[in-house]
Amino acid sequence: MNNKNLIKILVLFVMLVGVTFFIFSIIYMDYFRLKIEGNVKDYGVIMIFLVVFILELFPQYLSPHLVMINGWVIGLPLLKLTLFIVLAHILASTLGFYLGKRYGLRLIKKIYGQNEIFKISHKMDRYGKWVVLLSAFLPIPYTPLIFGSLNLSWNKFTFFGIIPRGVSFILLGLGFWFLTL
């Protein structure tokens, strides 16, 4: 088994675990609230920070927005949840962009494969920064590693990637806040 297949299996496994956790947290919401409320409130935000950091840094098909919804459903403090998710996003996106700039297409080819790089590169050549903006707001794969390796400038990545993605998390948090009024 080569590295590309191993990474795909790992990503699929992480995605399945995330979706399973999301479904079970909705189905057994009362159980979570009664049995482990204290531990979740103490450590839940830290775990969500780590999960969002990993999802933002590495290629994923599971959106961190789903993790934020899950944290809200199980009753984590909304302000703390939103701040930790935005912080994890900023740190992971910055690190991913830096790794993409530093190691370029050699690293990206090992992770994604030539075909995927060609598709994203073609979209970047055709639509430029708008690809970054759409991936920041929509629950499609957001890949700072590739954006860095395709010689996108730091300023464009910040303006069209990091800031809009952070705003999307803040807007989601505000939406939850309005739902709880």
Secondary structure, DSSP 8 states (H G I E B T S, - for coil): --HHHHHHHHHHHHHHHHHHHHHHHHHTHHHHHHHSHHHHHHHHHHHHHHHHHHHHHS--SS-HHHHHHHHHHTT--HHHHHHHHHHHHHHHHHHHHHHHHHHHHHHHHHHH-HHHHHHHHHHHHHHTHHHHHHHHHSSS---HHHHHHTT--HHHHIIIIIHHHHHHHHHHHHHHHHHT-
